[in-house]
Every structure is written in structure tokens, then in C-alpha cells.
């Protein structure tokens, strides 16, 4: 059960994300004719906010309880499924994965599987917590490592990305990193980065 503070934090994060997504990505070009897969949709909160920008949306998550919450009292057109990327047999113009890749044991294999589900000229919208030299230094100076990298956090983060590592990941998979936007706090202390990645 989330504490009231955690719930408020989740609401703030979703609000920040949707505002930045609209400003930097969704309002800059039309996706009305584009098919969309939201990978790792959780309870569907963010999916429901961005799905109107697309022709159709399939949203998947391995969590049974997450998909149950997403479907609860929902009458819209999003196809919520309790599946993983390997079991999807469709191809998409856009695949979003928000705050997902930091939970994945093998991000290279994971993103390769994502790439294989993209149509030609497809796009990936990927967000993950931002880590850079200055931010990591400040976390160390304020003795924040036990909190920030908490090994006792169930289903917590196991991979930590800087811009350099996102670049390297894209190079390995022959993907093009088009843009990075930072959100939550001010750069270089940003909470997360949202990356637009294209299939070459």
C-alpha cells in the first residue's frame, strides 16, 4: 500500500510527464494515424492521458494487479493486456516505455525486442531516471546513496542511466537518439529524462 506522500509524488510525476510529453513530443507532430504500444503501462494512468494522441493504443504489463486496476471502471478504447513484449505479434509506429528500462535485467536484449516490434521509421519514447556526474556527486555528498539506491526496495531500480549510456545503448542496437528532454527539478539535478529514439 502506498503512503499518501508516495501517491502525491506519483500524481506529480504523471503531471510533469504529460505536460512535457505534450510540449516536446506529442504536440510537435501528428500521431493521429499512428499505432501505439505502451509497454509497462502499470495501472494505465499515463496511458489513458496520452492515448488520445494516437490512432489506437495497446497497453501491456506483466503485473496482473496493474492491468486489473487499469481496466477498473474504464470504458475507453485502450486494449489493456497482461502480456510482455515477446508475446505481442503486432507491429507499431510508436512504442512508449516510461520508467521501465531501469527495472530490466538485460536492457540490450529488452530494447532489441522493442525494436523488432517497430514499423519502418518507427519511434520509441523512453523515459528513465536521469543520472549524471553532478547529480551523483551531490547524492554522495549528502549521504543519499542508501535512499537513492535502496537495495531493499521491492521491484526497485536495478539499472541507472546517464545520457552517455543511452547513447551507447542506441549505438549497440543501431537506433538513432533524436532528442532528450529533462524533467523534474532543474538540470543537472533532473529527476528523469525522456528520450525520442528512431529506428534507422
N, C-alpha and C positions, 0 to 999 in steps of 0.2 A: 504494500500500500504506500503510495507516495505521500509525503508530507505536504502541508499547504504551501510551504516555501518551494518545494520541487514542482508542484502544479503551477504556481505563478511563474517560475522560471521557464517551464515548458511553454506556457502561453506567450511569454515574452519572446522566446526563441522563434516560435512559429510566426509571430507578428513581424519580427525583424526579417525572417526569411522571405515571407510572402512579399513584403514591401521591396526588398532588394531584388527578388526574382522578377517582379513586375518592372521595376525601374531599369535593371541592367540587361534583362533577357527577354521576358515574355512580351513586353510592350515594344520591343525593338524590331520584331518581325512577326509575321502572321504564322501561327501554328494551327489554324482552324482546319486545315486539310491534312494534318499530321496525326499519325497513330502514336500512342504514348504508352509506355510501360513504366510504372512506378515500382521500383524494386526495393524491398524492405520498407513497406508502407506503414508498418506498425498498426496503430489504431485508425489510420486513414485521415487524421486531422489535416495534414498538409495536402494530401492527395485531393481532398474534397475542395480545397481552395484553388488549386492550380488546374484541375481537370477541365473547367470551362474553356480554357485556352486551346484545347486540343479537340480533334475530331472525335476521338474515342480514347478511353483510358482503361487499361487493365492494371490492377494493383495486386502485388503478391508479397507474402511474408511467410516465413516458416513457423511463426507463432500462431497457434490455434486461437489463443485468447485474444491476440491482437486483431485477427480477422473477424472474430465474433464481435468485438467492440466496434470495428469499422462498419459492420453490417447492421448493427443495432439501430433500429428506428430510422434506417437510411432508405430512401425511396428514389434515389438518383440512378444515373446510368453507368456508374463505375462498376466494373466487374472485379470484385474483390475475391481473391483466391488464396487458399492455404497451399502455396507451392514455392519451389525455388527456381532459379534461373535455368537450371539444366532441364527441367521438365517442361518448360514452355516451348511450344512448337511453332510459334508465330514470329514474325519479324516486325521491327518497329522503326519509325522515323526518329523518335526521341525516346531515350531511356534515362530516367532520373533515379539517382540513388543518393538520398540525403541522410548524412550521418550514419552510413552503413559500413563503408570500407574499413574503418578503424576497428571494427569488430571481427574482421575476416582474417583467418589464419594465413591464407595464401592469396594476397591481393593481386599478384600477377595472373594466376590461374582464374581468379574471380573476374577480373576485368577482361581477360581474354574471352571468357564465356559471355560477358556482356556484349563485347564487340561482335561476336558471332551472331547475335540476335538483332543487329542493326541493319537496316536497309542501306543501300548505297547513299552516300552523303549524309548518313545519319549522325545525330548528335547525342552526346552524353552530358547531362547536367549532374555533376558530382559535388557534394559538399562533405567536408570533414573538418574536425578541429584543426586550427592552424597552430603550427609550432615553428618558431624561428629563433635565431640566436638570442636576440634581446629578450624576448618573452621567456625563453628557457632560463636565461641568466637571472631574470627577476624572480621567477618561481624558485630558483635555487637560493637567491639572496634572502627571500622572506621565509625560507624553510617550508616551502609549499609542496614539496615532492610527494610526501605521504598522502596528501589530499588529492593532488592533481593526477598522480599515477597510482591510485589506490589499488593494490593487488587483491583486496578483499571485496571489491565492487563486483557483485554478481552480474554477469553479462557485460562487464565493463570494456573499456577500450584496450586493445592489445597491440595496435599499430598506431604510430604517431608520425604525421606527415608534415614536412616543410614544402615550400614551393619547389625546391630543388628535387625532392623525392617524387613529387607529382610529375615534374618534367621527365625524370628518369623512367618512371613507370610508363608514361606515354611513349617515350622513345623505344623502350623494350617491345612494346606492342604495336609499333608503327601507327600510333594515333597522334593527332595534332592538338596540342593545348592552345586554344584560341584566346582564352581570357580567364583571368582570376579576379574575383571581387571579394573583398574582405568585409566581414560583418561582425557586429557585437564588439563593443569597445572601439578604441581607435588603433589603427595600425601604428606600430608593430606589436601591439598587445591584443590584436583581434581574437575573437572567440573562435570563429570559423572562416573558412574560405570556400567560395562557390566557384567551381571550375566549369567552363564550357569546353568540351572536348569533341573533336570531329573525327569521323572515320575518313582516312585518306583515300 
